[in-house]
Amino acid sequence: MNIIGLGKTGCSVANKFSKYPQYNIFKIGIEEGNVEEQNHPELYEQRTNVPKFNLDGPIDFILSGDELIIGASLKILESYKDHEIRIIYIKPSQKFLTDLQKTTNRIVYKVLQEYTRSNKFKSMFLVNYEEVSKMVGKIPIVGYYEKLNSVIADTFHMINYLEHNEPVMDTFSECSTTYCIKTIGLMKVNEAKESLFCELDEIRDKRYYYCINDKQLENDGDLLDKINDQVLSKSEEYCKTMFGVYSSQYEENYCYIIHSSPHIQD
């Protein structure tokens, strides 16, 4: 899989995937030397010469809504329109944005969702730093965003890994292509407490990827009932809820989550 990061944050998150051999990392930004700094998003769109990376296969395109450079995102994505593209959009806190940043974020955020819903992109995953921070807990100022970016990359990687491996058992069915606005998260298996990377409205598809210690899979006769009860407790009207169980050599059990909606998010 190819990972393209746009801007300072997008490149930082993309770089966190580099420890995994499954990914080819590409970065577009001022610090990368392939984009000249501009003072307006329209200038980024007009003046950015799109780097011609030699790519084969699907693309994850990562960007953050607080950077003016995202004004060039559609121009860049158009260059790779023959590839299957997933957008990973990091929603910024509105507290410290300038008016221009707020306007840029609002426009690009909505346009990318509309393009996704019209099948120009396979899906768009939403991530909110504030929600990820709540999940991680107290983090020192030094290395704050480095830690959050690692959590984001590691969680996406694990879900990618699980989706390309056979579960021991699952109830998965194909997700409707219209359920293309998504987020991911984690759940503490013992507590059934979910921590999502972004809140979504009108969820229509919930998927739970249980990573269970292989010895417990072999010996715990109550496990399936516990998982069934947990997943049923997450059920909502008009929403499909499914799970897969995967063997793990880790002592601690984990559950990764994908929630999907067909609707434009605020």
C-alpha positions in Angstrom: 0.0 0.0 0.0 1.1 3.6 -0.7 0.9 6.3 1.9 1.0 9.9 0.8 1.2 12.6 3.5 0.3 16.2 2.6 1.6 19.0 4.8 3.5 18.9 8.1 0.9 16.8 10.0 0.1 14.5 7.1 3.8 13.8 6.5 4.4 13.2 10.2 1.6 10.6 10.4 2.7 9.0 7.1 6.2 8.7 8.4 4.9 6.6 11.4 4.0 3.9 8.9 7.6 3.6 7.7 8.4 1.0 10.4 6.1 -1.4 8.7 7.4 -3.1 5.5 3.9 -3.2 3.9 3.9 0.5 3.0 5.6 2.8 0.6 5.8 6.3 2.1 5.6 9.5 0.0 5.5 13.0 1.4 4.4 16.3 0.0 5.2 19.5 1.8 7.2 22.6 2.3 9.7 20.8 4.6 10.0 18.1 2.0 11.2 20.6 -0.6 8.6 19.7 -3.2 6.1 22.5 -2.4 6.8 26.3 -2.1 5.2 28.1 0.8 2.2 30.2 0.0 -0.1 32.5 2.1 -3.4 31.4 0.7 -5.0 28.0 -0.1 -5.9 29.1 -3.6 -2.2 29.9 -4.3 -1.3 26.4 -3.2 -3.8 25.0 -5.7 -2.6 27.3 -8.5 1.2 27.1 -7.9 1.8 23.6 -6.6 3.5 21.3 -9.1 2.2 17.9 -8.2 5.1 15.4 -7.5 5.0 12.5 -9.9 5.5 9.5 -7.6 5.7 6.1 -9.3 2.9 4.4 -7.5 1.4 0.9 -7.9 -1.7 -0.1 -5.9 -4.0 1.7 -3.5 -3.3 4.9 -1.8 -4.0 6.3 1.7 -3.9 10.1 1.5 -3.4 11.8 4.8 -3.9 15.5 5.5 -4.9 17.9 8.4 -7.6 20.5 8.2 -5.5 23.3 9.9 -3.0 23.7 7.1 -3.4 26.0 4.1 -1.5 23.6 1.9 -4.6 21.4 1.8 -5.9 23.8 -0.8 -3.8 21.7 -3.2 -5.3 18.4 -2.2 -7.8 18.0 -5.0 -5.2 18.9 -7.6 -2.8 16.3 -6.1 -5.5 13.6 -5.9 -6.6 14.2 -9.5 -3.1 13.1 -10.5 -3.8 9.7 -8.9 -7.4 9.2 -10.0 -6.7 5.8 -11.5 -5.8 4.5 -8.1 -8.1 3.3 -5.3 -7.8 6.1 -2.7 -8.8 6.3 0.9 -8.7 9.8 2.6 -7.5 10.0 6.2 -8.6 13.5 7.4 -7.4 14.8 10.7 -10.0 17.3 12.0 -8.4 20.2 13.8 -9.5 21.9 17.0 -11.4 25.1 16.1 -10.1 26.9 19.2 -6.9 28.3 17.7 -7.6 28.5 14.0 -7.5 31.8 12.1 -10.5 32.7 10.0 -8.7 31.7 6.9 -7.8 28.3 8.4 -11.4 27.8 9.4 -12.7 28.6 6.0 -10.1 26.4 4.3 -10.9 23.5 6.6 -14.7 23.8 6.2 -14.5 23.9 2.4 -11.9 21.1 1.9 -13.6 18.9 4.5 -17.0 19.1 2.9 -15.7 18.8 -0.7 -13.7 15.6 0.1 -16.7 14.0 1.7 -18.9 14.9 -1.3 -16.3 13.4 -3.6 -16.1 10.3 -1.5 -19.9 9.9 -1.5 -19.8 10.2 -5.3 -17.3 7.3 -5.5 -14.3 9.3 -6.6 -12.6 7.9 -3.4 -13.2 4.6 -1.8 -13.7 6.0 1.7 -12.9 8.9 4.0 -11.7 8.2 7.5 -12.1 11.0 10.1 -9.7 11.5 13.0 -10.0 14.0 15.8 -6.8 14.7 17.8 -8.8 15.6 20.9 -10.6 12.2 20.8 -7.4 10.3 20.3 -5.8 12.3 23.2 -8.7 11.3 25.5 -8.1 7.6 24.7 -4.3 7.8 25.2 -4.5 9.8 28.5 -2.1 12.3 29.9 0.9 13.0 27.5 3.9 15.2 28.1 4.1 18.4 26.0 7.4 17.2 24.5 6.5 14.5 22.0 2.7 15.2 22.3 1.8 15.0 18.6 4.5 12.4 17.9 2.7 10.1 20.4 -0.8 10.8 18.9 0.5 10.3 15.4 2.0 6.9 16.4 -1.3 5.8 17.9 -3.1 6.8 14.7 -0.7 5.0 12.4 -0.4 1.9 14.5 -4.2 1.5 14.8 -4.7 1.9 11.0 -2.0 -0.6 10.4 -3.5 -3.2 12.7 -6.9 -2.8 11.1 -5.3 -3.1 7.6 -3.4 -6.2 8.9 -6.5 -7.9 10.2 -8.6 -7.1 7.1 -6.0 -9.0 5.1 -5.9 -12.0 7.3 -8.4 -14.8 7.9 -10.4 -14.6 11.2 -10.9 -17.7 13.3 -14.6 -16.8 13.2 -16.6 -13.9 11.9 -20.1 -12.6 11.1 -18.9 -10.0 8.5 -20.8 -9.2 5.4 -19.9 -6.8 2.6 -20.2 -3.1 3.7 -22.3 -1.0 1.4 -20.3 1.4 -0.8 -22.5 4.2 0.3 -21.3 3.8 3.9 -18.1 5.5 3.0 -17.6 8.1 5.8 -15.8 6.3 8.5 -13.8 6.4 11.7 -11.8 3.8 13.7 -11.2 3.2 17.3 -10.4 0.7 20.1 -12.4 -1.1 22.7 -11.3 -2.6 26.0 -12.5 -6.1 25.7 -13.1 -6.6 29.5 -15.0 -3.4 29.8 -16.7 -3.1 26.4 -15.7 0.6 26.5 -15.2 2.1 23.1 -12.8 4.9 22.3 -13.4 6.3 18.8 -11.0 8.5 16.9 -13.9 10.8 15.9 -17.6 10.9 16.6 -19.9 10.0 13.7 -23.5 10.8 13.1 -26.0 8.2 11.8 -23.8 5.2 11.9 -25.0 2.3 9.7 -22.2 -0.2 10.0 -20.2 -1.3 13.0 -17.3 -3.7 12.8 -15.4 -5.2 15.7 -12.1 -6.9 15.2 -11.3 -9.0 18.3 -7.6 -10.0 18.8 -7.7 -12.8 21.4 -4.9 -14.6 22.9 -4.5 -18.0 21.1 -4.5 -20.0 24.4 -7.8 -18.4 25.4 -9.3 -19.2 22.0 -8.5 -22.8 22.6 -9.7 -23.1 26.2 -12.3 -20.5 27.0 -15.8 -22.0 26.5 -17.5 -18.8 27.5 -15.7 -16.5 25.1 -18.1 -16.7 22.2 -21.1 -15.9 24.5 -19.2 -12.9 25.9 -18.4 -11.5 22.4 -21.9 -12.1 21.2 -23.3 -10.2 24.2 -20.8 -7.4 23.8 -21.6 -6.9 20.1 -25.4 -7.1 20.6 -25.1 -4.4 23.3 -23.6 -2.1 20.6 -26.6 -2.7 18.2 -28.7 0.2 17.1 -31.7 0.5 14.9 -30.9 0.7 11.2 -27.3 -0.3 11.9 -25.5 -3.6 11.1 -23.2 -4.8 13.8 -20.6 -7.5 13.1 -17.5 -9.0 14.5 -14.5 -11.1 13.6 -12.2 -13.0 16.0 -8.5 -13.3 15.3 -5.8 -15.3 17.0 -3.1 -13.3 18.8 0.1 -14.2 20.6 -0.2 -11.1 22.9 -1.2 -11.7 26.5 -3.6 -8.8 26.5 -6.7 -8.9 24.3 -7.6 -6.0 22.0 -10.6 -5.0 19.9 -10.3 -2.6 16.9 -13.4 -0.9 15.6 -14.6 0.6 12.3 -17.8 2.7 12.3 -19.3 3.8 8.9 -21.9 6.3 7.9 -23.4 7.3 4.5 -23.9 10.9 5.6 -21.8 14.0 5.4 -20.4 14.9 8.8 -20.2 18.3 10.4 
